[in-house]
């Protein structure tokens, strides 16, 4: 029952991703309505409730403007970079690599980090890609809509396509849907 659920604002715009448990609480307390239900259901002594995959809040939640995205994490970078190492494009990206190493003044930001396999990260070590003779196949950038939207794109196959398709994504980001 630990599946993730897309939460839509009352205006149908994506608001966040939450757990199935939290989504069920929102539905059962009358704060949200299920839009799409998954195949699983929750059972109690007296009732059975279908677990939602997408819920819509009944009242609009005002989102304050956020000018800074959340800090990069391995999960967010893997989703943004297409699940593969940004250098070799052969193995899964499982570690964070700082393009300009932190020891040389590089920041821990979306624009300076990529997903890398352990072998390429070790080979690059404390050098820049050019010093290590390595080519970066992705351009590090902040994902649109912050990190949670990049993660939502990685879970595109959960029936969320209609609710995320209005956002502009690069062809690399859309490849995550496959």
Short mmCIF file of the C-alpha atoms (twelve columns), coordinates in Angstrom:
data_MODEL
# 
_entry.id   MODEL 
# 
loop_
_atom_site.group_PDB 
_atom_site.id 
_atom_site.type_symbol 
_atom_site.label_atom_id 
_atom_site.label_alt_id 
_atom_site.label_comp_id 
_atom_site.label_asym_id 
_atom_site.label_seq_id 
_atom_site.Cartn_x 
_atom_site.Cartn_y 
_atom_site.Cartn_z 
_atom_site.pdbx_PDB_model_num 
ATOM 1   C CA . UNK A 1   0.000   0.000  0.000   1 
ATOM 2   C CA . UNK A 2   3.030   2.323  -0.228  1 
ATOM 3   C CA . UNK A 3   2.244   3.458  -3.755  1 
ATOM 4   C CA . UNK A 4   2.434   7.113  -4.628  1 
ATOM 5   C CA . UNK A 5   -0.560  9.272  -5.514  1 
ATOM 6   C CA . UNK A 6   -0.620  12.466 -7.564  1 
ATOM 7   C CA . UNK A 7   -2.455  15.283 -5.770  1 
ATOM 8   C CA . UNK A 8   -4.177  17.862 -7.970  1 
ATOM 9   C CA . UNK A 9   -5.266  21.278 -6.803  1 
ATOM 10  C CA . UNK A 10  -8.950  22.163 -7.237  1 
ATOM 11  C CA . UNK A 11  -7.881  23.823 -10.510 1 
ATOM 12  C CA . UNK A 12  -6.549  20.456 -11.829 1 
ATOM 13  C CA . UNK A 13  -2.902  21.556 -11.713 1 
ATOM 14  C CA . UNK A 14  -0.390  19.108 -10.160 1 
ATOM 15  C CA . UNK A 15  0.284   20.067 -6.556  1 
ATOM 16  C CA . UNK A 16  2.353   17.257 -5.046  1 
ATOM 17  C CA . UNK A 17  2.908   13.537 -4.715  1 
ATOM 18  C CA . UNK A 18  1.786   11.790 -1.537  1 
ATOM 19  C CA . UNK A 19  1.418   8.281  -0.159  1 
ATOM 20  C CA . UNK A 20  -1.653  6.114  -0.675  1 
ATOM 21  C CA . UNK A 21  -2.356  6.274  3.052   1 
ATOM 22  C CA . UNK A 22  -2.400  10.085 3.082   1 
ATOM 23  C CA . UNK A 23  -4.529  10.174 -0.086  1 
ATOM 24  C CA . UNK A 24  -7.056  7.792  1.479   1 
ATOM 25  C CA . UNK A 25  -7.246  10.030 4.553   1 
ATOM 26  C CA . UNK A 26  -7.895  13.047 2.316   1 
ATOM 27  C CA . UNK A 27  -10.686 11.154 0.506   1 
ATOM 28  C CA . UNK A 28  -12.275 9.684  3.636   1 
ATOM 29  C CA . UNK A 29  -12.306 13.060 5.437   1 
ATOM 30  C CA . UNK A 30  -13.954 14.743 2.444   1 
ATOM 31  C CA . UNK A 31  -10.984 16.978 1.587   1 
ATOM 32  C CA . UNK A 32  -10.344 15.325 -1.795  1 
ATOM 33  C CA . UNK A 33  -12.110 13.276 -4.446  1 
ATOM 34  C CA . UNK A 34  -10.547 10.315 -6.240  1 
ATOM 35  C CA . UNK A 35  -9.980  10.998 -9.944  1 
ATOM 36  C CA . UNK A 36  -8.341  7.710  -10.933 1 
ATOM 37  C CA . UNK A 37  -8.378  4.579  -8.797  1 
ATOM 38  C CA . UNK A 38  -5.683  1.926  -8.886  1 
ATOM 39  C CA . UNK A 39  -6.330  -1.827 -8.982  1 
ATOM 40  C CA . UNK A 40  -5.695  -2.208 -5.251  1 
ATOM 41  C CA . UNK A 41  -8.159  -1.494 -2.468  1 
ATOM 42  C CA . UNK A 42  -8.141  -0.887 1.262   1 
ATOM 43  C CA . UNK A 43  -10.274 -3.126 3.453   1 
ATOM 44  C CA . UNK A 44  -11.647 -2.505 6.922   1 
ATOM 45  C CA . UNK A 45  -14.151 -4.460 9.008   1 
ATOM 46  C CA . UNK A 46  -17.122 -2.642 7.474   1 
ATOM 47  C CA . UNK A 47  -16.038 -1.215 4.139   1 
ATOM 48  C CA . UNK A 48  -13.774 -1.508 1.140   1 
ATOM 49  C CA . UNK A 49  -12.307 1.584  -0.514  1 
ATOM 50  C CA . UNK A 50  -10.457 1.636  -3.832  1 
ATOM 51  C CA . UNK A 51  -6.959  3.096  -3.472  1 
ATOM 52  C CA . UNK A 52  -6.611  6.212  -5.613  1 
ATOM 53  C CA . UNK A 53  -3.827  6.914  -8.095  1 
ATOM 54  C CA . UNK A 54  -4.840  10.574 -8.598  1 
ATOM 55  C CA . UNK A 55  -6.886  12.743 -6.202  1 
ATOM 56  C CA . UNK A 56  -8.268  16.278 -6.620  1 
ATOM 57  C CA . UNK A 57  -8.596  18.585 -3.626  1 
ATOM 58  C CA . UNK A 58  -12.089 20.009 -3.117  1 
ATOM 59  C CA . UNK A 59  -10.827 23.481 -2.208  1 
ATOM 60  C CA . UNK A 60  -8.071  25.451 -3.897  1 
ATOM 61  C CA . UNK A 61  -4.691  25.576 -2.105  1 
ATOM 62  C CA . UNK A 62  -2.686  28.723 -2.824  1 
ATOM 63  C CA . UNK A 63  0.942   27.888 -3.639  1 
ATOM 64  C CA . UNK A 64  3.450   30.605 -2.768  1 
ATOM 65  C CA . UNK A 65  6.016   31.375 -5.457  1 
ATOM 66  C CA . UNK A 66  9.139   29.284 -5.004  1 
ATOM 67  C CA . UNK A 67  12.148  30.635 -6.824  1 
ATOM 68  C CA . UNK A 68  14.520  27.880 -5.761  1 
ATOM 69  C CA . UNK A 69  14.012  24.206 -6.518  1 
ATOM 70  C CA . UNK A 70  14.729  21.591 -3.891  1 
ATOM 71  C CA . UNK A 71  18.329  20.461 -3.579  1 
ATOM 72  C CA . UNK A 72  19.400  17.701 -5.982  1 
ATOM 73  C CA . UNK A 73  19.218  14.100 -4.772  1 
ATOM 74  C CA . UNK A 74  20.247  10.851 -6.438  1 
ATOM 75  C CA . UNK A 75  16.605  10.005 -7.158  1 
ATOM 76  C CA . UNK A 76  15.912  13.427 -8.676  1 
ATOM 77  C CA . UNK A 77  19.090  13.389 -10.775 1 
ATOM 78  C CA . UNK A 78  18.417  9.863  -12.047 1 
ATOM 79  C CA . UNK A 79  14.910  10.924 -13.099 1 
ATOM 80  C CA . UNK A 80  16.187  14.116 -14.744 1 
ATOM 81  C CA . UNK A 81  19.098  12.401 -16.553 1 
ATOM 82  C CA . UNK A 82  17.117  9.501  -18.017 1 
ATOM 83  C CA . UNK A 83  18.171  6.811  -15.511 1 
ATOM 84  C CA . UNK A 84  21.591  6.333  -17.151 1 
ATOM 85  C CA . UNK A 85  25.096  7.552  -16.340 1 
ATOM 86  C CA . UNK A 86  25.625  11.047 -17.767 1 
ATOM 87  C CA . UNK A 87  29.102  10.036 -18.999 1 
ATOM 88  C CA . UNK A 88  28.992  6.505  -20.464 1 
ATOM 89  C CA . UNK A 89  25.213  6.201  -21.088 1 
ATOM 90  C CA . UNK A 90  25.605  2.419  -20.586 1 
ATOM 91  C CA . UNK A 91  25.148  1.769  -16.874 1 
ATOM 92  C CA . UNK A 92  22.513  3.095  -14.446 1 
ATOM 93  C CA . UNK A 93  23.355  6.381  -12.765 1 
ATOM 94  C CA . UNK A 94  23.507  5.496  -9.081  1 
ATOM 95  C CA . UNK A 95  25.712  8.243  -7.625  1 
ATOM 96  C CA . UNK A 96  25.874  12.038 -7.658  1 
ATOM 97  C CA . UNK A 97  28.805  13.548 -9.555  1 
ATOM 98  C CA . UNK A 98  29.707  17.222 -9.264  1 
ATOM 99  C CA . UNK A 99  30.822  18.463 -12.696 1 
ATOM 100 C CA . UNK A 100 33.098  21.020 -11.030 1 
ATOM 101 C CA . UNK A 101 34.168  19.155 -7.866  1 
ATOM 102 C CA . UNK A 102 33.090  20.684 -4.581  1 
ATOM 103 C CA . UNK A 103 36.689  20.687 -3.373  1 
ATOM 104 C CA . UNK A 104 37.445  23.091 -6.238  1 
ATOM 105 C CA . UNK A 105 34.568  25.474 -5.527  1 
ATOM 106 C CA . UNK A 106 31.712  23.642 -7.272  1 
ATOM 107 C CA . UNK A 107 28.251  24.051 -5.803  1 
ATOM 108 C CA . UNK A 108 25.819  21.294 -4.870  1 
ATOM 109 C CA . UNK A 109 23.185  22.546 -7.314  1 
ATOM 110 C CA . UNK A 110 21.127  21.166 -10.201 1 
ATOM 111 C CA . UNK A 111 23.390  23.022 -12.656 1 
ATOM 112 C CA . UNK A 112 26.564  21.343 -11.306 1 
ATOM 113 C CA . UNK A 113 25.416  17.764 -10.616 1 
ATOM 114 C CA . UNK A 114 24.640  14.742 -12.776 1 
ATOM 115 C CA . UNK A 115 23.760  11.089 -12.195 1 
ATOM 116 C CA . UNK A 116 26.822  8.910  -12.702 1 
ATOM 117 C CA . UNK A 117 27.663  5.216  -12.439 1 
ATOM 118 C CA . UNK A 118 30.214  4.288  -9.785  1 
ATOM 119 C CA . UNK A 119 32.875  3.405  -12.381 1 
ATOM 120 C CA . UNK A 120 32.682  6.782  -14.190 1 
ATOM 121 C CA . UNK A 121 32.436  8.705  -10.908 1 
ATOM 122 C CA . UNK A 122 35.583  6.978  -9.663  1 
ATOM 123 C CA . UNK A 123 37.398  7.529  -12.990 1 
ATOM 124 C CA . UNK A 124 36.536  11.247 -13.013 1 
ATOM 125 C CA . UNK A 125 37.540  11.582 -9.365  1 
ATOM 126 C CA . UNK A 126 38.464  15.154 -8.372  1 
ATOM 127 C CA . UNK A 127 38.768  16.467 -11.946 1 
ATOM 128 C CA . UNK A 128 36.567  18.290 -14.412 1 
ATOM 129 C CA . UNK A 129 35.178  16.179 -17.282 1 
ATOM 130 C CA . UNK A 130 37.692  17.682 -19.745 1 
ATOM 131 C CA . UNK A 131 40.630  16.998 -17.406 1 
ATOM 132 C CA . UNK A 132 39.478  13.386 -17.052 1 
ATOM 133 C CA . UNK A 133 38.972  13.006 -20.818 1 
ATOM 134 C CA . UNK A 134 35.261  12.358 -20.376 1 
ATOM 135 C CA . UNK A 135 32.304  13.756 -22.309 1 
ATOM 136 C CA . UNK A 136 29.136  14.869 -20.522 1 
ATOM 137 C CA . UNK A 137 26.104  13.660 -22.529 1 
ATOM 138 C CA . UNK A 138 23.553  15.779 -20.624 1 
ATOM 139 C CA . UNK A 139 23.426  19.466 -19.833 1 
ATOM 140 C CA . UNK A 140 22.816  19.842 -16.099 1 
ATOM 141 C CA . UNK A 141 19.832  22.093 -15.421 1 
ATOM 142 C CA . UNK A 142 17.101  22.626 -12.863 1 
ATOM 143 C CA . UNK A 143 14.109  20.403 -13.719 1 
ATOM 144 C CA . UNK A 144 10.886  22.221 -14.598 1 
ATOM 145 C CA . UNK A 145 8.496   22.603 -11.694 1 
ATOM 146 C CA . UNK A 146 11.042  21.533 -9.118  1 
ATOM 147 C CA . UNK A 147 12.256  18.118 -8.155  1 
ATOM 148 C CA . UNK A 148 8.873   16.571 -7.375  1 
ATOM 149 C CA . UNK A 149 7.692   17.144 -10.946 1 
ATOM 150 C CA . UNK A 150 10.825  15.460 -12.293 1 
ATOM 151 C CA . UNK A 151 10.037  12.492 -10.065 1 
ATOM 152 C CA . UNK A 152 6.425   12.499 -11.247 1 
ATOM 153 C CA . UNK A 153 7.675   12.270 -14.824 1 
ATOM 154 C CA . UNK A 154 9.650   9.154  -13.900 1 
ATOM 155 C CA . UNK A 155 6.370   7.602  -12.729 1 
ATOM 156 C CA . UNK A 156 4.485   8.636  -15.874 1 
ATOM 157 C CA . UNK A 157 3.083   5.125  -16.378 1 
ATOM 158 C CA . UNK A 158 0.817   5.402  -13.331 1 
ATOM 159 C CA . UNK A 159 -1.996  7.050  -15.316 1 
ATOM 160 C CA . UNK A 160 -0.789  10.602 -14.664 1 
ATOM 161 C CA . UNK A 161 -0.187  11.487 -18.340 1 
ATOM 162 C CA . UNK A 162 -3.250  13.726 -18.726 1 
ATOM 163 C CA . UNK A 163 -2.289  15.777 -15.675 1 
ATOM 164 C CA . UNK A 164 1.411   16.275 -16.513 1 
ATOM 165 C CA . UNK A 165 1.170   16.675 -20.298 1 
ATOM 166 C CA . UNK A 166 0.512   20.431 -20.140 1 
ATOM 167 C CA . UNK A 167 4.041   21.082 -18.896 1 
ATOM 168 C CA . UNK A 168 6.930   21.717 -21.248 1 
ATOM 169 C CA . UNK A 169 9.520   18.998 -21.099 1 
ATOM 170 C CA . UNK A 170 12.593  18.351 -23.209 1 
ATOM 171 C CA . UNK A 171 12.704  15.245 -25.395 1 
ATOM 172 C CA . UNK A 172 15.118  13.706 -22.884 1 
ATOM 173 C CA . UNK A 173 12.653  14.248 -20.058 1 
ATOM 174 C CA . UNK A 174 9.783   12.810 -22.107 1 
ATOM 175 C CA . UNK A 175 11.901  9.711  -22.716 1 
ATOM 176 C CA . UNK A 176 11.469  8.948  -19.013 1 
ATOM 177 C CA . UNK A 177 7.845   8.110  -19.763 1 
ATOM 178 C CA . UNK A 178 8.873   5.055  -21.740 1 
# 
